Amino acid sequence: MLSVLNAGIGGDRVLADGLQSPGGSSALKRYAIDALSQAGVTEVVALESINDIGEGHAGMNDLPVTYSLEAVSPPSDPAEGPTA
């Protein structure tokens, strides 16, 4: 059986909070709550970075790298957000 949960937010960015409403918190902050804390999750597909690159607000040091999300572990209390 396959179940799909879409927790996408338009306008979000990976490392910094969103550009405008409904951008919300950064993907790095939301990752544990939106993905890892969901019951039965075994796989996560993340499509990120287009707003970091396309909007021109990020400098080279601000662009996300692959290990950013890999380094996040789920919190014991999802309300606390991810831990690095």
MOPAC internal coordinates of N, CA, C and O (Angstrom, degrees):
PM7 1SCF
backbone

  N    0.0000 0     0.00 0     0.00 0    0    0    0
  C    1.4393 1     0.00 0     0.00 0    1    0    0
  C    1.5272 1   108.52 1     0.00 0    2    1    0
  O    1.2310 1   120.95 1   -39.82 1    3    2    1
  N    1.3184 1   115.79 1   140.18 1    3    2    1
  C    1.4567 1   122.29 1   179.74 1    5    3    2
  C    1.5129 1   109.02 1  -121.71 1    6    5    3
  O    1.2310 1   120.64 1   -51.10 1    7    6    5
  N    1.3099 1   116.37 1   128.90 1    7    6    5
  C    1.4625 1   121.87 1   174.84 1    9    7    6
  C    1.5146 1   107.91 1  -119.53 1   10    9    7
  O    1.2310 1   120.42 1   -34.01 1   11   10    9
  N    1.3298 1   116.81 1   145.99 1   11   10    9
  C    1.4577 1   121.89 1  -179.11 1   13   11   10
  C    1.5170 1   109.40 1  -126.32 1   14   13   11
  O    1.2310 1   120.81 1   -46.86 1   15   14   13
  N    1.3143 1   116.05 1   133.14 1   15   14   13
  C    1.4595 1   122.94 1   175.36 1   17   15   14
  C    1.5167 1   107.38 1  -121.29 1   18   17   15
  O    1.2310 1   119.89 1   -57.61 1   19   18   17
  N    1.3085 1   117.81 1   122.39 1   19   18   17
  C    1.4592 1   122.45 1   177.72 1   21   19   18
  C    1.5173 1   108.02 1  -102.34 1   22   21   19
  O    1.2310 1   120.41 1   -67.62 1   23   22   21
  N    1.3290 1   116.82 1   112.38 1   23   22   21
  C    1.4629 1   121.43 1  -179.83 1   25   23   22
  C    1.5258 1   110.16 1  -113.96 1   26   25   23
  O    1.2310 1   120.55 1  -147.37 1   27   26   25
  N    1.3167 1   116.55 1    32.63 1   27   26   25
  C    1.4555 1   120.89 1  -176.41 1   29   27   26
  C    1.5162 1   113.76 1   -75.12 1   30   29   27
  O    1.2310 1   121.51 1   -31.39 1   31   30   29
  N    1.3186 1   114.71 1   148.61 1   31   30   29
  C    1.4576 1   121.99 1   174.84 1   33   31   30
  C    1.5223 1   107.08 1  -133.75 1   34   33   31
  O    1.2310 1   120.09 1   -58.31 1   35   34   33
  N    1.3208 1   117.44 1   121.69 1   35   34   33
  C    1.4506 1   121.10 1   177.10 1   37   35   34
  C    1.5162 1   110.86 1   -67.28 1   38   37   35
  O    1.2310 1   120.40 1   -40.51 1   39   38   37
  N    1.3264 1   116.84 1   139.49 1   39   38   37
  C    1.4540 1   121.15 1   176.70 1   41   39   38
  C    1.5108 1   114.66 1    88.88 1   42   41   39
  O    1.2310 1   119.75 1  -177.10 1   43   42   41
  N    1.3417 1   118.08 1     2.90 1   43   42   41
  C    1.4625 1   117.93 1  -179.47 1   45   43   42
  C    1.5190 1   110.74 1   -82.47 1   46   45   43
  O    1.2310 1   120.89 1   -13.74 1   47   46   45
  N    1.3057 1   115.90 1   166.26 1   47   46   45
  C    1.4554 1   122.96 1   176.72 1   49   47   46
  C    1.5232 1   108.11 1  -129.47 1   50   49   47
  O    1.2310 1   120.43 1   -11.16 1   51   50   49
  N    1.3172 1   116.78 1   168.84 1   51   50   49
  C    1.4581 1   120.49 1  -175.39 1   53   51   50
  C    1.5288 1   112.13 1   -78.50 1   54   53   51
  O    1.2310 1   119.84 1   124.89 1   55   54   53
  N    1.3129 1   117.92 1   -55.11 1   55   54   53
  C    1.4607 1   121.06 1  -173.22 1   57   55   54
  C    1.5173 1   113.89 1   -97.29 1   58   57   55
  O    1.2310 1   120.09 1   147.81 1   59   58   57
  N    1.3225 1   117.43 1   -32.19 1   59   58   57
  C    1.4688 1   121.75 1  -178.37 1   61   59   58
  C    1.5210 1   108.95 1  -106.92 1   62   61   59
  O    1.2310 1   120.34 1   -21.95 1   63   62   61
  N    1.3098 1   116.95 1   158.05 1   63   62   61
  C    1.4601 1   120.36 1   177.27 1   65   63   62
  C    1.5215 1   110.06 1   -64.15 1   66   65   63
  O    1.2310 1   120.61 1   -17.16 1   67   66   65
  N    1.3284 1   116.45 1   162.84 1   67   66   65
  C    1.4527 1   123.43 1  -173.32 1   69   67   66
  C    1.5115 1   115.71 1   -54.86 1   70   69   67
  O    1.2310 1   121.81 1   -20.49 1   71   70   69
  N    1.3290 1   114.14 1   159.51 1   71   70   69
  C    1.4536 1   122.05 1  -177.08 1   73   71   70
  C    1.5173 1   112.38 1   -71.88 1   74   73   71
  O    1.2310 1   120.76 1   141.75 1   75   74   73
  N    1.2954 1   116.14 1   -38.25 1   75   74   73
  C    1.4628 1   122.07 1  -176.15 1   77   75   74
  C    1.5169 1   107.63 1  -162.53 1   78   77   75
  O    1.2310 1   120.13 1    -6.79 1   79   78   77
  N    1.3033 1   117.36 1   173.21 1   79   78   77
  C    1.4594 1   120.62 1   177.11 1   81   79   78
  C    1.5166 1   108.38 1   -64.13 1   82   81   79
  O    1.2310 1   118.10 1   -48.00 1   83   82   81
  N    1.3011 1   121.23 1   132.00 1   83   82   81
  C    1.4570 1   129.56 1     8.41 1   85   83   82
  C    1.5171 1   114.10 1   -95.77 1   86   85   83
  O    1.2310 1   118.81 1  -152.14 1   87   86   85
  N    1.3215 1   119.87 1    27.86 1   87   86   85
  C    1.4592 1   123.83 1  -174.05 1   89   87   86
  C    1.5052 1   116.86 1   -43.04 1   90   89   87
  O    1.2310 1   119.64 1   132.61 1   91   90   89
  N    1.3043 1   118.29 1   -47.39 1   91   90   89
  C    1.4608 1   120.96 1   176.55 1   93   91   90
  C    1.5135 1   114.24 1    68.06 1   94   93   91
  O    1.2310 1   121.17 1    17.72 1   95   94   93
  N    1.3173 1   115.36 1  -162.28 1   95   94   93
  C    1.4608 1   122.35 1  -178.48 1   97   95   94
  C    1.5193 1   110.93 1   -69.76 1   98   97   95
  O    1.2310 1   121.01 1   -22.05 1   99   98   97
  N    1.3192 1   115.68 1   157.95 1   99   98   97
  C    1.4608 1   121.04 1   179.27 1  101   99   98
  C    1.5285 1   110.64 1   -61.99 1  102  101   99
  O    1.2310 1   121.00 1   -23.61 1  103  102  101
  N    1.3236 1   115.69 1   156.39 1  103  102  101
  C    1.4671 1   120.63 1   178.13 1  105  103  102
  C    1.5242 1   110.82 1   -60.95 1  106  105  103
  O    1.2310 1   120.11 1   144.36 1  107  106  105
  N    1.3121 1   117.40 1   -35.64 1  107  106  105
  C    1.4586 1   120.35 1   179.57 1  109  107  106
  C    1.5233 1   111.01 1   -62.58 1  110  109  107
  O    1.2310 1   119.89 1   141.58 1  111  110  109
  N    1.3289 1   117.81 1   -38.42 1  111  110  109
  C    1.4650 1   121.69 1   177.67 1  113  111  110
  C    1.5290 1   111.36 1   -71.05 1  114  113  111
  O    1.2310 1   120.19 1   145.60 1  115  114  113
  N    1.3409 1   117.24 1   -34.40 1  115  114  113
  C    1.4595 1   121.89 1  -173.73 1  117  115  114
  C    1.5271 1   113.68 1   -87.52 1  118  117  115
  O    1.2310 1   119.35 1   163.43 1  119  118  117
  N    1.3125 1   118.84 1   -16.57 1  119  118  117
  C    1.4591 1   123.65 1  -170.93 1  121  119  118
  C    1.5286 1   113.46 1   -53.99 1  122  121  119
  O    1.2310 1   119.74 1   129.94 1  123  122  121
  N    1.3109 1   118.10 1   -50.06 1  123  122  121
  C    1.4688 1   120.61 1  -177.46 1  125  123  122
  C    1.5197 1   111.80 1   -65.56 1  126  125  123
  O    1.2310 1   120.28 1   139.90 1  127  126  125
  N    1.3152 1   117.07 1   -40.10 1  127  126  125
  C    1.4667 1   120.73 1  -178.40 1  129  127  126
  C    1.5260 1   111.11 1   -75.07 1  130  129  127
  O    1.2310 1   120.42 1   132.17 1  131  130  129
  N    1.3315 1   116.81 1   -47.83 1  131  130  129
  C    1.4636 1   120.72 1  -175.24 1  133  131  130
  C    1.5201 1   113.41 1   -74.15 1  134  133  131
  O    1.2310 1   119.76 1   153.79 1  135  134  133
  N    1.3173 1   118.07 1   -26.21 1  135  134  133
  C    1.4617 1   120.03 1  -175.58 1  137  135  134
  C    1.5242 1   113.00 1  -121.01 1  138  137  135
  O    1.2310 1   120.14 1   116.94 1  139  138  137
  N    1.3052 1   117.34 1   -63.06 1  139  138  137
  C    1.4619 1   120.78 1  -170.39 1  141  139  138
  C    1.5165 1   114.73 1   -68.51 1  142  141  139
  O    1.2310 1   119.65 1   151.81 1  143  142  141
  N    1.3225 1   118.28 1   -28.19 1  143  142  141
  C    1.4678 1   119.43 1  -177.67 1  145  143  142
  C    1.5281 1   113.03 1   -85.76 1  146  145  143
  O    1.2310 1   119.89 1   177.18 1  147  146  145
  N    1.3346 1   117.82 1    -2.82 1  147  146  145
  C    1.4604 1   120.76 1   179.30 1  149  147  146
  C    1.5274 1   109.64 1   -77.55 1  150  149  147
  O    1.2310 1   120.58 1   -42.44 1  151  150  149
  N    1.3021 1   116.49 1   137.56 1  151  150  149
  C    1.4669 1   122.03 1  -177.52 1  153  151  150
  C    1.5251 1   111.47 1   -60.50 1  154  153  151
  O    1.2310 1   120.65 1   -47.34 1  155  154  153
  N    1.3207 1   116.37 1   132.66 1  155  154  153
  C    1.4539 1   122.37 1   172.85 1  157  155  154
  C    1.5156 1   116.09 1    78.14 1  158  157  155
  O    1.2310 1   119.34 1  -170.72 1  159  158  157
  N    1.3107 1   118.87 1     9.28 1  159  158  157
  C    1.4636 1   120.58 1  -178.80 1  161  159  158
  C    1.5255 1   109.62 1   -68.30 1  162  161  159
  O    1.2310 1   121.33 1   -53.12 1  163  162  161
  N    1.3293 1   115.05 1   126.88 1  163  162  161
  C    1.4566 1   120.38 1   175.64 1  165  163  162
  C    1.5230 1   111.63 1  -120.65 1  166  165  163
  O    1.2310 1   120.14 1   158.13 1  167  166  165
  N    1.3134 1   117.34 1   -21.87 1  167  166  165
  C    1.4634 1   122.61 1  -179.67 1  169  167  166
  C    1.5251 1   108.90 1  -138.40 1  170  169  167
  O    1.2310 1   120.47 1   -33.31 1  171  170  169
  N    1.3341 1   116.71 1   146.69 1  171  170  169
  C    1.4637 1   122.25 1   176.84 1  173  171  170
  C    1.5182 1   108.36 1  -132.55 1  174  173  171
  O    1.2310 1   120.37 1   -49.42 1  175  174  173
  N    1.3187 1   116.90 1   130.58 1  175  174  173
  C    1.4556 1   122.55 1   173.57 1  177  175  174
  C    1.5188 1   106.64 1  -110.53 1  178  177  175
  O    1.2310 1   120.45 1   -57.20 1  179  178  177
  N    1.3142 1   116.74 1   122.80 1  179  178  177
  C    1.4647 1   120.70 1  -179.01 1  181  179  178
  C    1.5186 1   109.58 1  -119.69 1  182  181  179
  O    1.2310 1   120.63 1   -50.90 1  183  182  181
  N    1.3080 1   116.41 1   129.10 1  183  182  181
  C    1.4602 1   122.59 1   174.92 1  185  183  182
  C    1.5166 1   105.94 1  -116.36 1  186  185  183
  O    1.2310 1   120.71 1   -75.63 1  187  186  185
  N    1.2947 1   116.24 1   104.37 1  187  186  185
  C    1.4595 1   122.10 1  -175.05 1  189  187  186
  C    1.5175 1   110.50 1  -137.67 1  190  189  187
  O    1.2310 1   120.76 1    -8.55 1  191  190  189
  N    1.2866 1   116.16 1   171.45 1  191  190  189
  C    1.4658 1   126.95 1   169.79 1  193  191  190
  C    1.5136 1   115.49 1    96.17 1  194  193  191
  O    1.2310 1   118.67 1   161.76 1  195  194  193
  N    1.3290 1   120.15 1   -18.24 1  195  194  193
  C    1.4583 1   118.80 1  -176.93 1  197  195  194
  C    1.5221 1   111.40 1   -62.95 1  198  197  195
  O    1.2310 1   119.83 1   143.63 1  199  198  197
  N    1.3227 1   117.93 1   -36.37 1  199  198  197
  C    1.4626 1   119.45 1   177.88 1  201  199  198
  C    1.5248 1   111.61 1   -73.62 1  202  201  199
  O    1.2310 1   120.01 1   150.50 1  203  202  201
  N    1.3235 1   117.59 1   -29.50 1  203  202  201
  C    1.4622 1   120.92 1   176.30 1  205  203  202
  C    1.5268 1   110.21 1   -65.66 1  206  205  203
  O    1.2310 1   120.55 1   140.69 1  207  206  205
  N    1.3192 1   116.55 1   -39.31 1  207  206  205
  C    1.4588 1   121.86 1  -176.18 1  209  207  206
  C    1.5266 1   111.42 1   -88.44 1  210  209  207
  O    1.2310 1   120.29 1   129.20 1  211  210  209
  N    1.3225 1   117.06 1   -50.80 1  211  210  209
  C    1.4546 1   122.36 1  -171.44 1  213  211  210
  C    1.5095 1   116.31 1   -68.91 1  214  213  211
  O    1.2310 1   119.54 1   152.29 1  215  214  213
  N    1.3065 1   118.49 1   -27.71 1  215  214  213
  C    1.4616 1   120.61 1  -177.47 1  217  215  214
  C    1.5194 1   112.97 1   -86.68 1  218  217  215
  O    1.2310 1   119.93 1   170.73 1  219  218  217
  N    1.3184 1   117.75 1    -9.27 1  219  218  217
  C    1.4516 1   120.99 1   175.23 1  221  219  218
  C    1.5188 1   115.43 1    70.96 1  222  221  219
  O    1.2310 1   119.70 1  -165.89 1  223  222  221
  N    1.3296 1   118.18 1    14.11 1  223  222  221
  C    1.4646 1   120.38 1  -179.46 1  225  223  222
  C    1.5232 1   112.54 1   -90.06 1  226  225  223
  O    1.2310 1   120.12 1   168.65 1  227  226  225
  N    1.3128 1   117.38 1   -11.35 1  227  226  225
  C    1.4630 1   120.28 1  -175.27 1  229  227  226
  C    1.5199 1   110.88 1   -99.90 1  230  229  227
  O    1.2310 1   120.99 1   -45.03 1  231  230  229
  N    1.3299 1   115.71 1   134.97 1  231  230  229
  C    1.4524 1   120.92 1   170.69 1  233  231  230
  C    1.5190 1   108.71 1   -84.08 1  234  233  231
  O    1.2310 1   119.92 1    -7.99 1  235  234  233
  N    1.3122 1   117.76 1   172.01 1  235  234  233
  C    1.4640 1   120.63 1  -178.70 1  237  235  234
  C    1.5229 1   112.17 1   -58.58 1  238  237  235
  O    1.2310 1   119.65 1   147.06 1  239  238  237
  N    1.3233 1   118.28 1   -32.94 1  239  238  237
  C    1.4620 1   120.51 1   179.79 1  241  239  238
  C    1.5200 1   112.73 1   -77.18 1  242  241  239
  O    1.2310 1   120.16 1   167.92 1  243  242  241
  N    1.3369 1   117.29 1   -12.08 1  243  242  241
  C    1.4591 1   121.29 1  -178.62 1  245  243  242
  C    1.5177 1   113.26 1   -95.29 1  246  245  243
  O    1.2310 1   119.89 1   168.90 1  247  246  245
  N    1.3341 1   117.82 1   -11.10 1  247  246  245
  C    1.4562 1   120.16 1  -176.46 1  249  247  246
  C    1.5224 1   110.10 1   -71.13 1  250  249  247
  O    1.2310 1   120.53 1   -40.07 1  251  250  249
  N    1.3274 1   116.60 1   139.93 1  251  250  249
  C    1.4638 1   120.56 1  -177.32 1  253  251  250
  C    1.5185 1   111.77 1   -70.29 1  254  253  251
  O    1.2310 1   121.57 1   -24.91 1  255  254  253
  N    1.3056 1   114.61 1   155.09 1  255  254  253
  C    1.4556 1   121.41 1   174.69 1  257  255  254
  C    1.5200 1   108.08 1  -124.28 1  258  257  255
  O    1.2310 1   120.50 1   -23.01 1  259  258  257
  N    1.3109 1   116.66 1   156.99 1  259  258  257
  C    1.4572 1   121.60 1  -174.31 1  261  259  258
  C    1.5170 1   112.95 1   -54.49 1  262  261  259
  O    1.2310 1   119.63 1   138.62 1  263  262  261
  N    1.3116 1   118.32 1   -41.38 1  263  262  261
  C    1.4640 1   119.38 1  -174.82 1  265  263  262
  C    1.5219 1   113.29 1   -70.65 1  266  265  263
  O    1.2310 1   118.88 1   168.88 1  267  266  265
  N    1.3246 1   119.74 1   -11.12 1  267  266  265
  C    1.4683 1   121.03 1  -179.73 1  269  267  266
  C    1.5212 1   111.37 1   -56.62 1  270  269  267
  O    1.2310 1   119.88 1   130.91 1  271  270  269
  N    1.3316 1   117.83 1   -49.09 1  271  270  269
  C    1.4554 1   120.49 1  -179.50 1  273  271  270
  C    1.5208 1   111.85 1   -78.53 1  274  273  271
  O    1.2310 1   119.96 1   150.18 1  275  274  273
  N    1.3233 1   117.68 1   -29.82 1  275  274  273
  C    1.4568 1   120.36 1   178.41 1  277  275  274
  C    1.5227 1   111.12 1   -66.60 1  278  277  275
  O    1.2310 1   120.02 1   152.53 1  279  278  277
  N    1.3246 1   117.57 1   -27.47 1  279  278  277
  C    1.4628 1   121.72 1  -177.19 1  281  279  278
  C    1.5234 1   112.92 1   -80.77 1  282  281  279
  O    1.2310 1   120.04 1   172.33 1  283  282  281
  N    1.3144 1   117.53 1    -7.67 1  283  282  281
  C    1.4574 1   121.03 1  -177.04 1  285  283  282
  C    1.5186 1   109.66 1   -87.34 1  286  285  283
  O    1.2310 1   120.68 1   -49.25 1  287  286  285
  N    1.3045 1   116.31 1   130.75 1  287  286  285
  C    1.4586 1   120.19 1   175.11 1  289  287  286
  C    1.5196 1   108.76 1  -110.91 1  290  289  287
  O    1.2310 1   119.68 1   -30.05 1  291  290  289
  N    1.3212 1   118.22 1   149.95 1  291  290  289
  C    1.4623 1   119.85 1  -178.52 1  293  291  290
  C    1.5224 1   110.95 1   -65.88 1  294  293  291
  O    1.2310 1   120.08 1   -39.60 1  295  294  293
  N    1.3276 1   117.45 1   140.40 1  295  294  293
  C    1.4608 1   120.23 1   178.09 1  297  295  294
  C    1.5230 1   110.96 1   -75.13 1  298  297  295
  O    1.2310 1   120.37 1   -22.64 1  299  298  297
  N    1.3155 1   116.90 1   157.36 1  299  298  297
  C    1.4602 1   119.56 1   175.78 1  301  299  298
  C    1.5257 1   109.95 1   -68.25 1  302  301  299
  O    1.2310 1   120.43 1   149.41 1  303  302  301
  N    1.3305 1   116.78 1   -30.59 1  303  302  301
  C    1.4662 1   122.93 1   175.87 1  305  303  302
  C    1.5201 1   107.24 1  -120.62 1  306  305  303
  O    1.2310 1   119.11 1   -71.43 1  307  306  305
  N    1.3568 1   119.30 1   108.57 1  307  306  305
  C    1.4591 1   121.66 1  -176.78 1  309  307  306
  C    1.5249 1   114.21 1   -53.57 1  310  309  307
  O    1.2310 1   119.36 1   154.91 1  311  310  309
  N    1.3084 1   118.82 1   -25.09 1  311  310  309
  C    1.4595 1   121.07 1   179.44 1  313  311  310
  C    1.5264 1   111.52 1   -67.94 1  314  313  311
  O    1.2310 1   120.31 1   160.59 1  315  314  313
  N    1.3391 1   117.01 1   -19.41 1  315  314  313
  C    1.4569 1   121.12 1  -179.62 1  317  315  314
  C    1.5179 1   112.47 1   -79.81 1  318  317  315
  O    1.2310 1   119.16 1   163.07 1  319  318  317
  N    1.3262 1   119.21 1   -16.93 1  319  318  317
  C    1.4537 1   122.08 1  -177.68 1  321  319  318
  C    1.5213 1   110.86 1    84.51 1  322  321  319
  O    1.2310 1   120.37 1    -0.30 1  323  322  321
  N    1.3417 1   116.89 1   179.70 1  323  322  321
  C    1.4580 1   121.54 1  -175.27 1  325  323  322
  C    1.5220 1   112.25 1   -73.08 1  326  325  323
  O    1.2310 1   121.69 1   -19.52 1  327  326  325
  N    1.3274 1   114.37 1   160.48 1  327  326  325
  C    1.4567 1   120.68 1   173.84 1  329  327  326
  C    1.5087 1   108.24 1  -120.75 1  330  329  327
  O    1.2310 1   120.33 1   -33.41 1  331  330  329
  N    1.3076 1   116.97 1   146.59 1  331  330  329
  C    1.4674 1   120.22 1  -179.27 1  333  331  330
  C    1.5049 1   110.12 1  -106.25 1  334  333  331
  O    1.2310 1   120.10 1   180.00 1  335  334  333

